[in-house]
Amino acid sequence: MTLVGVNAENGRKLLLTLLLIAVVTATGVVSRGLLHVFIHDAHSRVKFWIRQAISLVGAMLVLLGLLSIWFDDPTRLATALGLVTAGLAFALQRVITAFAGYFVILRGDTFNVGDRISMGGVRGDVIALGFIKTTIMEMGQPPAVQSADPAIWVRSRQYTGRVVTVTNDKIFDEPVFNFSHRFPFIWEEMTLPVAFTGDRKRAEEILLDCAHRHTMSIAELSRADLDDLEQRFDIKPSEIAPRVYVRITDNWVELSLRFIVKDHGVREVKDAMSRDILDEFDKAGIGIASATYEIVGLPEVRLMNNGQP
């Protein structure tokens, strides 16, 4: 009994295929081992890109080797490639799109490992980038976007502990927000309501003083990055010094403090500023307005019994 398609020639090709895969896999393992020995920084971007290069070279060697082993006749190769391509295009549309997204991310310099991004509804730091998917260490959401989907229980930009994978094809469907690339700083705001009768001028002085003490060193660091960003993309010059904006509402005067911080550690900076602001407000006798009501008096109530008090 002879199995269809099984002969000495195909057996030889099968053995060569297994040998090729084994050699490429072993070479990749050895290369990664040497990389770990010579580059000790686990978070080094150089280490990441060398790993990516090893994976890409290995994949190309396996592909070229398989084509050389199994399709020595160009006519057969063209026919087989046509059939395989048609089948893959139909059955693996999302996978192919995700694979294409990988090269778009690399070529377009969309984001890198270590960048803080928002992609596919997930906010966090990129910890791995593969051919098909991106792995993100999820972070919480500030109160302004707490209602966003999916719901997050951490009410600030700090890690939740969840590791989320997002397929690379999302870059074709949704915008990717990068908090770190080219300009690793963001503008933040703190809003405080002050009563109409409060000392608004002193409140503004306190806000600016706290912002200067906690963020001016950051602002000085960001100046060079901001200048480079403005020249590269021809955007309008931006003000990085802290500033207070005033808005009148029906109930109070709203003071909005705008300042610049690094893309990481925002919660720590705002926490320190909030403590100082509250202490200074207490010293200055400035209260923070609220929508609560205070009952200061009640009308006199008289009980009557058959017309007698």
N, C-alpha and C positions, 0 to 999 in steps of 0.2 A: 504493500500500500504506500503510495506516494502522496504527501500533502501538497495541495496546490500552492505554488509559489515558493516552496522550500527546496533549495538545491545548494550545491557546494558554494556557488558564487554568492548567493544571498546570505548563507551562513558566514562566509568570510566578511561580508559587509557588516553583518550584525556584530561580529566580534570586534571589528575596527571601530564601529560606533561606540560600543561599550568601553573600549580602550580609550577612545578620544574623550568621552565624558569623564572617565576616571582620571585621566591625566589633567584635564582642565580643572576639574574640581579640586584635585590635590594641589595643583599649582596655586589656585585661589586661596586655599586654606593656609598654605605655607606663606603666601604673600601677606595675608592678613596677620599671621603670627609675627612675621618680621616687622610689619607696621606697628603692631602693639609693642614690640620690644624697643624700637627706635623712637617712637613718638608716644610719650607717656601721658600726655594731656588727653583725658577721655573726652573732653568737650572741644577739642581742636577742630576747627573747620578744615584745616589741611588734611587731617586724618579722615574726615568725612569724605572729602572730594577724592582722596586716593582710593578709598573703598569703592566709591562710585565708579572710578576709572577701572578698577580691577573687575567689578561686576560687568561693566560694559564690554571690556576687552574679552572677558570669558564668554559672554553671550555671543559676541561676534565670531570668536574662534569656533565655538560649537556649531553655529549656523553655517559658516563657511565649510567646516569639516564635513558636516552632514551632506551638504550639497555636493562636495567633491567625491564623497564615498558613494552615494546612492544615485547621483545623476551625472554620470560621466558622458552621456550623450546629450548635447545641447537641445536636440529636438524634444526628447523626453522631459528635459528640465523645463522647457518653456510650457509644455502642455501641463505638467504637474503643477507648476507655479500658478498657472491660470486657474486651474480647478481649486487649488488650496486657497488662493486669494479670494475667489468668489465665495467659497464656503465660509472663510473667516470673516469676511466683510458682512455677511448676513447674520451669522451666529454670534459673533463676538463684537458687536458694534460698540458697546460700552467699554469693553476691555481695550479695544483698539484706541478709542477716544481717550481713555485714561492714560494709555501708553504715550499717545501723542502729546497729552497734557504735560507729561513728565519732561519732554524735550522743550516744550514751550516755557515751562517754569525755569529750566536751566538756561535756555537761549535768551529768553526775555528778561532774565534776572528778576523774576517776580518776587521770590523770597528765598531765603537760605535757612539752613539749620541754625537754630538759635534766635531767629526772628520771631517777634510777637505779631501774630496775624489774626484775622477773622476770616474764616473760609468755610463755606458750606454750613453756615449757622453755628460754627464752633469758634470760640475765642481762646487763644492760648499761645504757647511757645512751641515752635516746630522742633521736635526731637529726632525725627527721622524722615527721610525722603526716599521712597522707592519708585520702581518703574510704574506701579499701578496706583499706589496710595501714599498719602502723607499722614504721618503720625504726629498728633498734637497733644501736649500736656495741657489739659483744659484749665481755664481760670474762671473766676466768678465774674459777675456783671455789676457795674455800679448801679445805684438806685434808679437812675434815669432810664435804664434799659432792662430793668428787672422783669418786665412783662414779655420780653423777647422769648421766642421759642428756640431751644428747649428751656424750661424753667431751671434756674440755678439757685441754690440755697446760700451760696457765698455772695455777700453783698459788696464785693469790691474785686479789684483786679489782682486776686491771689489764687494760687492753685486750689482746685477742688479735690485733687487726688485721682481724678478719672483720666485715663489715657484714651483718646478718641482717634479713630482712623477715618480719613476722608479721602475718597477717590479723587484722583487728579483731574478727572473730566469736569469737576465743578468749576474750574477756572474758565470754561467756555460758557457756562450758564449764569454765573453770579460774579459780582465784583469781589476781589480779594483786597481786604484792608490790611496794610502793613504798618505797624506801629514803630518799626525799628529801622527799616531799610533806608539808607542814605541820610536820614535825619532821625537819630534815636532819641528824640524828645517830643513831648506833646504838650499842648496848652490845656490847662485845667481851670476850673472855676469853682468858687465857693460862694454861695448866696446866703445872705443873712438879712432877715427883716428887722428893721428898727422902727420904733414908734415915732409918730410925727413929732412928739414932744421931746424925743431923745436928742442927745448931742451928736448929730450926724457928722459934723466935721471931725470931732474927736474919734468917732467910730471909724471914719475913713482913714485917719492917721494911724490908728491901731492896726487896721487891716494891711495897709501898705508897709508898715514897719515890720510886721510879722512875715510878710511875703519876702521882703528884702533879706531878712535875717536867714530865712530857710531856703531861698531859691536863687539868690544873686550869684553864688558860685556856680550853680548849674547854668544860669543865664550866660555867664562869661564863657563857659565851656561850649555852649551851643552857638555862640556867635559865628565861629569859623564854619561850622556845619551849615548854618543858615545862609551865610554868604555864598558858599559853594552851591547850595540848593537853588538859590535865586539866580545865580549865573548859569547853572546847568539847564534849568527849565524856564528861564526868563519869567519868573513870577515877581509880583510886586514886593518891595521890601516890607518886612513884618517887624512889628514892635515886640521885643522880648522882655522889656522891663515890666514889672507888675503894675497893674492899673485897676482902679475901681470905677465901675459904671453904676449909675443911679437910675432907678425906675420908680415912678410913683404909682401905687396901686390904691384901691379903695380902702384898704385897711392899714397900710404901713408904707414906709419907704424901703425899697429893696436895694441893697448894696451887693453888687456882684464883683467879686475879686477875681481877676484873671491873671494867671501866672504860668510860667513854664517849668516843667519837671522832666526828669528822665523817664523813658518808657517803662522802666521797672522801678518798683519802690514807691509808687504814687501814694499808696495808703499810708505808709509810714510818714511821708512828708505832710499829708493832710491831717494826720492824727496829731503830730507835733504842733502844727499851726493852730489847730482847733483848740488845743489845751492852752496855748499862749493867749489866743484871742479871748477865750472865756475868762482867763485870769485878769487880763487887762480891762475887759468890759466890767468885771466886778469892781476893780479898783476905781474905774471912772464913773461908776454908778449908771452904766448904760444897760438897759434891759432889752432882751430880744423879744420882739413882738410876736403874738400868737393870735389865733382865732378863737380863743376861749372867752367865755363871758363871766363876769364877776357880778354877783347880786349884792348890791350895797344897801338895800333897804326894801321893806315890804309895807304895803298900805295897812293901816290899822283895821283890825277885824273885830266887829262887835256882834255878840250873840244876843238875840232878842227872844224873850219868853212871854208869849201872849202880849206882845207890844211893850213889855218892860225890859230895860237893859239888864 
